[in-house]
Amino acid sequence: MATRERRLAEFNGAGEPPPGMPVEVLCEDHSGTYQLPFACRYVGGRWQNDEAGIALEATVIGWRLPRVKQTA
């Protein structure tokens, strides 16, 4: 199981993401840390689901630019 520190190091976005840019986010709750399975945007000081436009209820602790998925 990945440690909180290792996961945070993978989500090394500093400050706010570029305006209008969908990003991957790392969230945290009482059970631990987890990556949301959908892209998010930071709009008007709040995180929201990129496709649905719905505000997140999760606590975002890190973000990163989307990773390019490699095929074998």
C-alpha positions as CSV (number, residue, x, y, z in Angstrom):
1,M,0.0,0.0,0.0
2,A,1.4,3.4,-1.0
3,T,2.2,5.8,1.8
4,R,0.6,9.2,2.0
5,E,3.9,10.9,1.4
6,R,4.6,8.8,-1.7
7,R,1.2,9.6,-3.1
8,L,1.6,13.3,-2.4
9,A,5.0,13.2,-4.2
10,E,3.2,11.9,-7.3
11,F,0.7,14.7,-7.2
12,N,3.2,17.5,-7.0
13,G,1.1,20.4,-8.5
14,A,2.0,23.5,-6.6
15,G,-0.6,26.3,-6.1
16,E,-3.6,26.3,-8.4
17,P,-3.6,24.4,-11.7
18,P,-3.7,26.4,-15.0
19,P,-7.1,28.0,-15.6
20,G,-9.5,25.7,-17.5
21,M,-7.0,22.7,-17.4
22,P,-8.5,19.3,-16.4
23,V,-6.2,17.6,-13.9
24,E,-6.0,14.4,-11.9
25,V,-6.5,15.0,-8.1
26,L,-5.6,13.2,-4.9
27,C,-8.1,13.3,-2.2
28,E,-8.1,12.4,1.5
29,D,-10.6,11.3,4.1
30,H,-10.8,9.3,7.3
31,S,-9.9,6.1,5.4
32,G,-6.8,7.5,3.6
33,T,-5.8,8.9,0.3
34,Y,-7.2,8.1,-3.1
35,Q,-7.2,9.4,-6.7
36,L,-10.5,10.3,-8.2
37,P,-11.3,8.2,-11.3
38,F,-12.3,11.3,-13.3
39,A,-10.6,14.6,-14.3
40,C,-11.3,17.7,-12.3
41,R,-11.0,21.5,-12.8
42,Y,-10.3,24.2,-10.3
43,V,-12.9,27.0,-11.0
44,G,-13.6,30.0,-8.9
45,G,-11.7,28.7,-5.9
46,R,-13.5,25.3,-5.9
47,W,-12.8,21.9,-7.4
48,Q,-15.3,20.4,-9.7
49,N,-15.8,17.3,-11.8
50,D,-14.6,18.2,-15.3
51,E,-17.4,16.5,-17.3
52,A,-20.4,17.0,-14.9
53,G,-19.4,20.4,-13.6
54,I,-20.5,19.3,-10.1
55,A,-18.5,20.6,-7.1
56,L,-16.4,18.0,-5.3
57,E,-17.3,17.1,-1.7
58,A,-13.9,15.4,-1.2
59,T,-10.9,17.2,0.3
60,V,-8.3,17.6,-2.5
61,I,-4.7,17.5,-1.1
62,G,-2.8,17.4,-4.4
63,W,-3.1,17.6,-8.2
64,R,-1.1,16.8,-11.3
65,L,-1.3,17.2,-15.1
66,P,-3.0,14.1,-16.7
67,R,-0.6,11.3,-17.3
68,V,-0.3,9.9,-20.8
69,K,-1.5,6.2,-20.8
70,Q,1.0,4.0,-22.5
71,T,0.0,1.0,-24.5
72,A,2.0,-2.2,-24.7
